[in-house]
């Protein structure tokens, strides 16, 4: 099973102008209903934060997974 790993800002071929001019860059990856968004470029301290997602493109939704406390 492939792991979900959004690319870093230097791992895709966009023009340098887009990378330099953009104030926020979000990178996305998805596989088998599990997805992630990486905040590749933003103001500190948020750079590098990653949000895990549940994706179902057949039904047209992307949601955050439910956190279950077992205490």
Helices and strands as residue ranges (DSSP letters): H 16-21, E 25-31, E 34-41, E 50-56, E 61-63
